[in-house]
Amino acid sequence: MKFRYKTIIGIASIEFVLLAIIIMTVLNNLKQTNQTQINERIYSLSNLYVASINDALLSYDQATVLDISEKMIENNSVAYIKIFNIDQQPILELGDSTNLNKPFIADLELSRVTDGVYDFESDILAGIQPFGSTQLGFNVQSLQQSILNTQKNLFIFAGIEIMLVALFSYILGCYLTSQLTHLNRASIAIANDDYSVEINTTSKDEIGELTNTYNHMRAQLLQIKHQRDDYEHSLKTINAELEDRVNRRTQALQKTNDELKKAQKQLVEQEKLASIGLLSSGVAHEINTPLSSVTANLSSMQKYTEHLCQHINPKDKKSIFIFSDLPELIKDCQSALIQIGQIVKGLQTFSSSQTQTQLHPINIQENIDNAFVLMKSALPNHIHFDFQISKDITIMGNDSKFIQLLTNLIINSCDAINELENHINSKSGLIKISALEEKNYVLFEIEDNGNGMDELTLNRLFDPFFTTKPIGKGTGLGLSIVYGIIEEFNGNICVASKPASGTKFTIRFLNNENSILETEKNNEQN
């Protein structure tokens, strides 16, 4: 609550209490004075009336009693007259019928009169013996109205007095708080770092002294602010220079570190792939020689079997059964040999690609076929594949690394499908593989209906050693290797996924040498 309102409420409260005491005292004195006067008047009139009719009643002079009573009634102050004998039998009743018919209850105080008539009873004596009684009603309505008017005027006067005191208190409060208001606004300005507000004062009282103290404090704070601003400016300049030096040094160190990591990674990968390629080449060569011999011998055996079938005795059922089953057995062996040949061809392709470091056109469909031959045994039977790829689509890359990229993505999709199936007991795994050729690019997509990923996993998807699989189930390097191969192919990758809604990998590969040159030129310009 503001100080001026406190001043108004305080002074008004004191004034209200004082006025209430004065008004209650005046009203109490007025009440006592009126009660005393009305009692004296009623007693005197009643005694005068009883003395006037006493002799006439004792002599049974009804005419005189009636005449005196009528004269009393003519006086506006008397509302009714009743005279009773000793047996309370009515002798005379004069006045308003309403007052005559109401039950008689003697009034003791003027404040308790509610009908405007003060009821009073007195005895009639014959010597010292009671003779009867009189009941008189005196009009006090005008007196009561006068008292009410007096009370009303007192309250009106008190209300006017309180309003005048409140107005005076408000003016006094405004006068006292105007300087305090300026001080408050100036203090808020300083709290908001604004030191421009100066308060002018000519007052010599305590508030004036406080204002002068504020102005002195403001001047000192303003001087300190200027010094602080100078120091901050100097510190910012020094910090900017240091940050610039640190950033340049950090960038140089980061560049050197990245180059070292890249060189180390390339050396390790080259040594690893070279060893695998040499081993694969030797295995493929060793398998290919006996494979060619077995394939040729089976072809000859098939011809011999056909020839022998023509010379079998029709009655020898056992020989007929044997020679009829031989072509089927030979056909199965040839199918197995064809499959072995495909595996050998895939190994030869993989091993021969390790020596090729330059990007060259590779056929997507052929590499997919070779990859599936190599990892056929590792693919779950309940997962189906949907291929939408033309046979003549090529990209600029390396056969073995593309097979490595494809293998990691397919195995990742299979694991995601298995995770979802473990939760919902589903048997409807599906992986879609598609390739769409554009002007200088090929959009290659792999989409599964597996477990999907949340946003936190997506943000760290290609970080080395990051995996959501249990300990011992994954190294966290598969997708990191995929990302490195895509960068080596001058491509880029985009991943879309939601929990329990599957994942879609979209890779953009270059499809000719011109597009490679154009990409390298843009990178140099950037």
Secondary structure by P-SEA (a helix, b strand, c coil): ccaaaaaaaaaaaaaaaaaaaaaaaaaaaaaaaaaaaaaaaaaaaaaaaaaaaaaaaaacaaaaaaaaaaaaaacccccbbbbbccccccccccccccccccbbbbbcccccccccbbbbbbbbbcccccccbbbbbbbaaaaaaaaaaaaaaaaaaaaaaaaaaaaaaaaaaaaaaaaaaaaaaaaaaaaaccccbbbbbccccaaaaaaaaaaaaaaaaaaaaaaaaaaaaaaaaaaaaaaaaaaaaaaaaaaaaaaaaaaaaaaaaaaaaaaaaaaaaaaaaaaaaaaaaaaaaaaaaaaaaaaaaaaccccaaaaaaaaaaaaaaaaaaaaaaaaaaaaaaaaaaaaaaccccccccccaaaaaaaaaaaacccccccbbbbbbccccccccccaaaaaaaaaaaaaaaaaaaaaaaaaccccbbbbbbbccccccbbbbbbbbccccccaaaaaacccccccccccccccccaaaaaaaaaaaacbbbbbbbcccbbbbbbbbbbccaaaaaaaaaaaaac
